[in-house]
Amino acid sequence: MTTTLVAVGGKGSNPKTTLYIGGLEETVNEALLHAAFLPYGEIKDVNIPMDHATGKHRGFGFVDYEDKDDAAAAIDNMHNAELLGRVLKVNFAMPMKIKVTLMH
């Protein structure tokens, strides 16, 4: 058996325009996150992954900008900023990885 990590592309996967937003307060939704990051440029997509077991989000989300300079401006302005009483961690998103297990 061999296990390999594979980088996966997909919706919102451009690391130069997609931001990881950590530290989200539990009532933050995609509309609020969009509004908070819109001042820095045109947004293509906002995604907040949900925990299917609890029905709540997992405390982080992604904002995908049209332009890499806008994404960089959002990091400069929003990293360590406060949203609904929580300090945000804002960085360029890393490509998603999945674990592939091959059976021999």
Protein Blocks (a to p, Z undefined) as FASTA:
>chain_A
ZZdddddedehiafklpccdehiafkbcfklmmmmmmmnoccfbdcddddfknopaehia
cdddfblklmmmmmmmmgopaeehiacdddddddddddddddZZ
